[in-house]
């Protein structure tokens, strides 16, 4: 494996986490990301490895692919992987479209928005999921103990920091506020990097902040209180991010895409089955404080494609004006 490495804070501050985070929608059950995938060729069969480059962000959410490469899973599927660390998710989709990367990582709302604008993207594997636990998830809205904000409905009319406007953060915050009976349109969202949010909450610069791990653990240790774990509240099975390529590449190189999907799915399941290894791999590509790394919540990893979750986020993106018309999920999913 070859990779450029950047400090987590620098990368997370500019990430569209959730570009962070992305068929037929509306099915009642999740379906496999790669139904009927063939057995791998490449290293297992004694052939040459195919070099590919995957654009990633050095955040907690990409632990499965780093672990899979470290464990030799991609080599077993005939792939020689270079993980290219992007400054932020905004740079990944254009690099995939231009062919600089064969695959990339993005939050699903960014993929839905990109697809609605005509970008020929195709999801090939899940990235990560909410834990589904409304008391312990990888993201939450936090506030000061004396802010007077004790429920999602109280966020109406308040200033809330998000890392990127009009994306997965504010759309899910709006929905959880609406479900609690508050006015989601009265929230004033402020764009801010995750590393800056703990101090902004403490100083009262913002009333609350939607924040992800490891910064969620940091701000809680500084005394902030959780108002809502918005991902889990909106959908306990929420698929937050996904790996993707272009439709053209998928058509031109179906075997490589099939092998990548198989390797990625195996890596996701390995990470979920070996949580200590998934947590430990963070030390190889981030600069998270060891104490925070040990204490923070890890995402759920699964090889099952969350089609229902995608449809829900597509519906919410339309409801809150992130897209102008319904997103055709058949364009995103093979």
N, C-alpha and C positions, 0 to 999 in steps of 0.2 A: 504493500500500500504506500502511496505517496500522497502527502497532504501539506498544504500550507496551514499554519496555525495562528490564530489571533486570540487575544484575551477575550473572555466571555463578555465582559462588560462593554467593551468597545463594539463588539458585534451585535450584542443584544439591543444596545441602545438604538441602532439604526435598522434593526431587522423588521420586516413586515411579517411578523411572526404569525406565523400565523399569517409572508407571501406564500414565524412564527412564522394546521393550522391546516386545488383541492378541488349503459346502466339502466338501467331503468329505475327511476326513482319510484317511491311509493310501494315497494314490495314490503311484505310483513316480516321478512327475515333477512338477516345479513347474508351476503353471498361471498364465496371465495373470490379473492382478487385475481386468481389465475386458475379458473376451472379447467381441468383436463390438461394441465401443463405437462410437457414431455419430460422424461428423465434427462438430466444434464449430460452435456458432452464435455469438451475441454479437458481439464486436468484429470478428472475421474476416468475418462476414456483414453487418456494418454495423448490428447491433442494439444495444440498450442492454445495459450490463453488469449482471449480477445481483450485488448485494452479499451477501457471506457473511462470517462470522467463524469463525476456526479457533483453537482453544485450543492453545497450544504451550508448551514449556519452552525457555528459552534455553540449549540445550546443543548439543554437537557433533552429536548424532544428528538434529537438525532442520535441518541445513544445506541439505538438498535443497529444502525448501519455501521457505526464505528466498531461495535462489538462483533458484528458479522464478518467484517473485513479482518479484524484481529483474530478471529477463530478460524479463518480460512474457508468460510462458507462460500464466499463468492468465487474463490479459486476452484472449489469443488464443482461449481457450476460453470466453469470455463471462462471466468472473467478476471481480468487484471484491473483492479479498481484504483483510480486516483480520486480521492476526496478533495475537491477544491473548495476552500473556505472563502465564502463570499462575505463582503462587508455587511451586507444585508440582503433580505429576500428580494428586494426590488431589482437586484442585479441578476438574479438567477433565471427568471423566465425569459428575458431577452437573450441570455447566453445559451439557453436550450434551443430557442427558436433559431438563433444564428448558427447553431451547430458547434459552438465552443464546448458545450456540455452535451452529453448524450441524454443525461437524466438530471433532474433537480428535485429539491425539497421545497414545499410551500405550504402555508396554511390553506385550508380548503376554500375559505371565502375569497381570498385573492385569486384562486384558480377559477372560481365561479365568475368573478368579475371579469377576469381576463377572457374567459370563454364567451361571455356575453358581448364582449367587444370584438369578437371574431378571431382571437388568437387560437390557432389550431392545436390545442394542448390535449393530452390524453393521460389520465391517471392510470398508473400501472401497479401501484401497491399502496396500502395504507402507510401513514407515517407514525401517528400516535393518537391516543384517545384520552378522554377524560377518565378519571378513576371511577366516576359515577357516584362518588361519596360526597354528599352535600355538607359534610363536616371536615373533609380533608381532600382537597383536589390540588391540581398543579397551578391553578389560577384562582383569584378571588378579588373582590372589591374590599378595600380596607379603609379605615378611617381612624381618627383619634378617639380615645375613650370618651372624651367630654364633648364630642361633636354634636350630640343629639340625634345622630343617624343610627337607628337601631334595627331598621328593616329596609329591604329594597325600595319600598314605597317612599321612604324618607329621602331617597336620592333625587326625587323630583325637585327641580329648581336649584339643584346644587351643581358645583363644578367638579367634574370627575376627570382625572388624568387617564389617558390611554396612550399606548405607544404609537399608534397610527390611527388617524381619523378615518371613518367610514370603512371599517374592516371588522374582523371577527370580535374584537373587544367591545366596541360600542354597540354593535348590533345585538350581541347576547346580553349586554347590560340593559339595553332598552327593553328587551323582551322580558327579562326577569322583573324589571320595574313594572311593566305593563301587567304581568301576571299577578303582581302584588297589589294592583289597583292604583298605581301611581301614573303620572303623565310622563311617558318616556320622551316626548318632544320638548319638555321643559328642561331637560338636563343640558348643561353646558359642558361639552367635552373639550378638553385641552390636550394637545399633542405634547408628549414628553417622553424622553427615554426612560426605560425601566430603572437604570441606576440612579436617576435623579428623583424618583418617586418617593422613596422613604423620607428624604429630607423635606420634600414638598408637602407631604402629609403632616409631618411633625411640626413644621413651621406655620401651617395653616394656609400655605400658598394655594392649595386646592382643598376642597372639602373631603374628597375621597380619591382613591386611585384604583384602577384595575391593573393588577400586577401579577406577574408570573414567577415561578421558581427560577433561580434561587432567591430572587429579590423578595418574594413573598415571605419566605422564612426570615430574611434579614429585617424586613419592616415589622414583622410580628415580634421579633426579639427586641426591637426598639420600642415596643409597647402598643403598636397599632392593633386594632381589633377588626375581625372579619365581619363584613356586612352580609355578604353572600358569596358562595362559590358558584358563579354564574353559569359556567359550563355545565356542571352537574345538575343545577337547578333547571336549566332549559332542556337538557337531554342527557340522561345518565349514560347513554351510549354514544355520546358525541365523538365523531372522528374529527380531530382538530387539524390534522395535517396529512399530506400525502406526497408520494414520489410520482413524478410525471415525466413524460417525454413529449415529442410532437407527434401528431397523427402521421406526418410524412415519414418520420423515422420508424415508427411502429410498422408502417406498411413496407418500408424498404428493408428493414432488418428484423423480421418477426422472431427469428430464433434468438437473437441477442436480447430482445425485449422479454421474450418468454423466460430465458435464463435469468435475467435480472429480477423479474418478478418472483421466480421460484426461490432465488437466493435471498431476496429481500423478505419474502414471507417466512422463510426458515429463520432468518436473523431476528425477525420480530417475535416469533414464537420462542426462540432461544432466550431472548432478552426477558420476556415475560416469565419464563420458567426458571431463570437464573437472575433474580433481582439484585443480588449482591454483586455479581459480575457487571450488570448493567450500570449500577451505581459507581463501581470502581473504575469503569472505562472512562468516566467523565474526567478523571485526573490526567488522561493522556491528551485531551484536546481543549480543555477549559482551564481557567484559573480560579475556580470556586474555592473558597476557604474550606479546608477539610472538615471543620466542625459544622459548617452550613451544609456541605455536601452530605454529611451523615444524617442530618436532621430533616432535610427537605423531603417533600413528597415527590415521588417519581410518577411519570405518566403511565397509563396502561398501554402495553404493546400487544397487538393482535394482527394476525394475517387475514382476518375476516373483513371484507370491504363493507364499510358502513353506508350502504345505499340509502337507507331510511334517514340517517343523519344528514347526508348530503342533500336530500330533498328538503328536509326541514330548514337547513341553512340557506338553500336556494329560495325557499318561500320567505324566510325572514329578510333576506337581502332585497327581495322585491317589496315586501311590506314596508321596510324602512328606507327605501329609495336608493339602495346601493347599486341596483340594476334597474333598467327601464322597462324590461319585459321578462317574462318567465325564462329561466335558463333551461336549455335543452340538455338534460344530463346525458342523453345518448351521444352527444358530441364529446363529452369528457370521459365516458366509460366505454370500453370496447364491447 
